């Protein structure tokens, strides 16, 4: 007999007795699965649902919702079964003084399994996040659908998925995978904006290792299949944390950059003044050899406030960099080619990575800074068969559809369709600046002259010398940034040391940007 059942039978009569009954009931429900299961949770390296919320939400601001929810299942021994909180803690509170709604699955109660009532708690919390225009954060730690509830459990998942779609582009959604998240449950985080996984305790997959072994004969471990590193390399996860506390810290960092909803601007830091400066070190940031690799991250760090970049998808498609930073206290989304990896070429994964981030920034009023050094799209049979045309078109669509302020800076190479995909002037960039080191052309000078001057090179007494001479002429006459500036496709050619000054003034001038587009239900992004 449960504590609650005992109290119900006692039927207290006085106000004092009723208050005492309420206190006992609340204490019972807040203990989750009990001391033994909480101990096991800690021994497995995980915090409890309430401990995670306590880390995320500021002290004394958490208001719990639906604490007294109870399931109505009766089959398979569920009749009268006591599941405190229905295996999830839901509510709202503040993070850095800003409202956030949260749902944390409680693995100590029936393995955090999702039944009809748990789903209803989550759905109602999501509805409130939508109504109030506040971010929604989940802690996923569940064994999956509650089998005893059959179709009611599946219906619960469906209602959560539907609300993930309703919230999409309206309020930020962040999923912290703090334990198992398998099968259909994985699709809710996949529909959210950011996924943070915890190394050593979290896993995501649709089909588990045992099922795969039975169906395909393939033998893999759970970590190899659905661990954080596996899901980072696949592009599913955006961040990997070393612990629950680290995951909460990453979540707080994200929220610090993001607006509460799509009708607000991102939060600002500082006094709003334009602080710019010259940085002579940038004048030597690009190697003299146009083929030499270099790391673009130090350049980014010299351009943004305090050198701080919250990089997203760090190990997925590392030939492209995306992340959130600030310039003069205002949030910007940073997109950059990474010449240190595959020469910064665009491939299928990099295209998806950039396109998704650009669309997110556009949805939440985050201006875009694009740093360009791209030799083209990656050639090859695998890329063609994998649909590089379709994936590259996602980038073109994402940049072309975005209406937030867009500033592009050409550092070195900007060749072919990849130059356009990285938001050149013709894709709607509001400002395009170029360093004097940049080259803009249909293809690299060496490749171009091998086609255009093929006969002359063949007839030359020294073909290699002739090719080099033609390439030098092509670079000066056609690939020079002055050619683009002469066509008004480049707003200015700037000394690298002046870049921070240029960006500061450009973004400040674009704060009031307004752009009218044709009315439509939505565009049809290449899928």
Secondary structure, DSSP 8 states (H G I E B T S, - for coil): --HHHHHHHH---SHHHHHHHHHHHHHHHHTTT-HHHHHHHHHTT---HHHHHHHHS-TT--EEE-TT------TTTTTT---GGGGEEEEEEEETTEEEEEEEE-TTTGGG-B-HHHHHHHHHHHHHHHHHT-EEEEEE----B-GGGTHHHHHHHHHHHHHHHHHTTTS-EEEEE-SEEEGGGHHHHHTSSEEEEETTT-EEESS-HHHHHHHH-----HHHHHSHHHHHHTTS-SEEESSHHHHHHHHHHHHHHS-SSTTS-----S-S-------GGGGGSS-SSTT----SHHHHHHHSGGG--EEESTTSSTTEEEEEEEETTEEEEEEEE-TTTGGG-B-HHHHHHHHHHHHHHHHTT-EEEEEEEE--B--SHHHHHTTHHHHHHHHHHHHHH--S-EEEEEEEEEEHHHHHHTT-GGGT-SEEEEETT-EEESS-HHHHHHHHTHHHHHHSSSHHHHHHHHHHHHHHHTSBHHHHHHTTSSSEEE-GGGHHHHHHHHHHHTTT--------S------
